[in-house]
Every structure is written in structure tokens, then in C-alpha cells.
Amino acid sequence: MSKHTLLLASKIGDVIGKFSFVFPKAPDRLKIVCIPTAANVYEDKPWLEEEKQPFRNMGFNLSDFDIENKSAWEVEGKLTDADVVYITGGNTYYLLEKMKACGFEKAIRKCLDEGAIYVGSSAGAIVAGPSIDFIRDMDDPTKARLDDFAGLNLIDFKILPHIDHPKYGPKAQAIAAEIKSAERVLGLRDNQAVLISGGYIEIY
């Protein structure tokens, strides 16, 4: 179980309004770094702004930071003093490739150790777990060059988003049926999120 605080969802924009109690200060006093890198593979991505707009409606000032082609030094510097690190949806394989290229895991662990909150939506939620290899039927692994599918290991179970989505739901349910019983996986509907904090897990 993670000692850190994480908020993971299928569609974080749809549920973030329920979680004002999670944040230690008023939204306009928080340093929130938004990492939209997973969406880089798409030319048409109106859903990305739709996902972020509810944060702005609550008063959050999002600071976008694309980790593609960034150095480990740049990433660590950007995350320093962050109160919230928010990782959007998109292609999970591409996101993980870029994370590994810039040493993101080390930087995010340091950031969370200092009290920051990790917020992940879809791909951003999946990479928080021990691996992403189980998601290939819902995503496109050809968008990245990966030979190591280990995730950030911030939690010790896998997040399976969109289990009730019109397009992705049937694929998610098929994945859930195929996953070995020895593996821990948590399926989330699009109107759900899981909060991991202080060794406890609660689904909203």
C-alpha cells in the first residue's frame, strides 16, 4: 500500500468536484503541475481541454508541463514545491516511454515524499501501478518504443479505467476476465475515482 496520496480516475474532470477535501489549501493557493504528454499522439483532442476545464472552474491555476524531450534536471526542477501533479489521459504506452526517458519516476517519488498529491486520469492513473502491459487491447502500444512495461509502482495494484465506457467498456471487461486471479486490479467506471491516502483506499 502506498504511503502517498493519490487520486486516480477514468475521467478526472467528471469527478474532481467531489474531492475539494483532499487538497490542503484553497485551489488558487496550490501549485498544480499538469502533465498532458499522453495526449501528444493525437491531432484531434478536444477531450483534453474538457478534462482540464473543471479544475479551472474550481479555481485551480494549471501549469502545463510536457515532459517529452525534457531532461531529468528539468523535470525535477518543475516538480519542486508542487502541491499537486496532475497527469492527463491519452496513450499509456507513449506516456510511460516519455516518463522513462526523463527520469520521471525518481522525480515524482521525491515530490510525493515531500507531501504532493498525485492526480491521474485514465493513462495517468494506469501508469501509477506496477505495470501497463495488461492494457494493450484498450490502447495502442505501437505509439511507443518500449521493452519495459513497468509502471511507476506508486501503488501495488492495477487500475483498469472505463469499464462502463460505450467504446472501451467491452474491452475493459474482457481484460478483467482474462487477468489472472493472482493479480490485483481495480476497475473504475467513468464516474468513479479511487483515493489512496495514509494506507487506506476508498472508491467514490
Sequence and secondary structure as in RCSB ss.txt:
>XXXX:A:sequence
MSKHTLLLASKIGDVIGKFSFVFPKAPDRLKIVCIPTAANVYEDKPWLEEEKQPFRNMGFNLSDFDIENKSAWEV
EGKLTDADVVYITGGNTYYLLEKMKACGFEKAIRKCLDEGAIYVGSSAGAIVAGPSIDFIRDMDDPTKARLDDFA
GLNLIDFKILPHIDHPKYGPKAQAIAAEIKSAERVLGLRDNQAVLISGGYIEIY
>XXXX:A:secstr
  SSEEEEESSHHHHGGGGGGGSSS GGGS EEEE GGGGG S  HHHHHHHHHHHHTT  EEE   TT  HHHH
HHHHTT SEEEE  S HHHHHHHHHHTTHHHHHHHHHHTT EEEEETHHHHTTSSB GGGTTTS GGGS  S  B
   SSSSEEE  TT TTTHHHHHHHHHHS TTS EEE  TT EEEEETTEEEE 
